[in-house]
Amino acid sequence: MRRYPERYLEFKNISKDVIDWFEDVAEENNCRIEKKEWKSKYNSYVTYDYEPFCSDGFEINVIVSSGDMSYLNFLKYLYNEKINTIDFLNNCIKIPAIRGVNI
């Protein structure tokens, strides 16, 4: 059996609201989570490999691997689309409603 070199891709500052979705999509697309760490936004020396009790003030960094780079590129595309959709919907919420306008 021939061993192919692993390809790696790092995702930085993943929102904790999206991390469960990200892990599920990575698994569905033949990718493996190699490393997940919580890094303090305020102190570069504080890094955990588990979720801290109070995860506010931490960014989640994930290293994902796959035998084929196309899976990683697709995962990156899906992640970027998810973030863009969330940003778009948040902007829609912020738009004030126009009342009393007759067309």
N, C-alpha and C positions, 0 to 999 in steps of 0.2 A: 504494500500500500504506500502510495507516494504522499508525502506531506507537503501541502502548499503553504506558502507564507501567508500569515495573517495580515490583514489590512486594518489599520486603526484610524479612528476619527474621534476628536474630542469636542464635546458640547459644553459650553461654559454658561454659567448663570441661568440654569433652567429653573423656571418657576416651580415652587412646590405644589401648585395647583395642577400642573401639567405633568409632573414626574411619573405618576402612575400610568397615564396614557402613553407617555414616551417609552416606558419599560415594556408595556404590552405590545406596542407597535414594533419595537426593536426585536422582540422575540418572534413575532409573526413574520418578520422579514429576514429570517436567517441571520440575525445579528446577536452578539453576546455582549452583555454588560461586563466589561473587564474590571472597571474601577468606578466607584461612586463615592464622592467625597463632599463634605460640607466645609467650605472655607469661609472664615470670618471676613466680612467686608471691612472691618476696622483694624484688624491685626493680622498681618500676613503670616505670622508664626502659628496661628491657631487653625488647625485642620483636623477634621474628624473623618473616620471612615464609617461612621454610623450617625444616625440622625440625633443631634443633641436635644436635650430636654426642651430648651427654648430655641427654636430654629429661626427666630427673627434675627436679622442681621447677618445671616449666612447666605452664601450663594452655593448652589449645587452644581458641581462639575462632574461629568460622566465621560468615561472613555469606552467606546464601543468598538468591537472588532467583528470582522467577517472574512470569510475566505475569498470573497469577490467584492471588489470596490463598488460595483454597480448597486449592490444592496445598501451600502453605506451612503452612496449618493442619493438613492431613493429615500432613505430614512431622513437625510438632511433636508430634502425637498419637502417631505411630509411635515417635518417639524417647522420649517419656515412658513409653510402654508397655514399651519395651525396658529402660529404666533400672529401672522398677518390677519387672519380671520378674527382672532380675539381682539386685536387692536382696532380693526374696522368696526366691530360691534360695539366696543367701548366708545368709539368716537360717535357712533349713531346715538348712543344713549345720551351723550353730552349735548347734542343738537337741540336747542329749545324748540318746543312745539309752536307753530304759528296758528293763532286762533283769530277768528273773525275775518278771514280773508276770503272774499268771494271771487270765484274764477269765472 
